[in-house]
Amino acid sequence: MFKLNHTMPRTEEYMSVLKELLGDRIGEGSYVAAPVSGVAIDKLVIGKMFL
């Protein structure tokens, strides 16, 4: 999460870090804005087109 929160939003690097953090638990076209914090990120699932 630290890396995500310190990466320029809406860039390929940002989306890559977000995908690394959430894996296949983030739907196509979804976006999460920093700052991000959480305890059970491994349990988080985000559907398609979530902004």
C-alpha positions, 0 to 999 in steps of 0.5 A: 500500500505504501508504494501505491500511495506514493505513485502518481495516480492514473499512470501505468505504474499506478495501475500495475501496483494496484493490480499487484496489490489486489491481483484478480480481485479488481474488476476491469475498468476499476480505479481506486484513488490514493491514499489507500489503507486497510487491514484485510486487503486480501479479503477485498474484492472490487467489481467492474467499473468501480471508481 
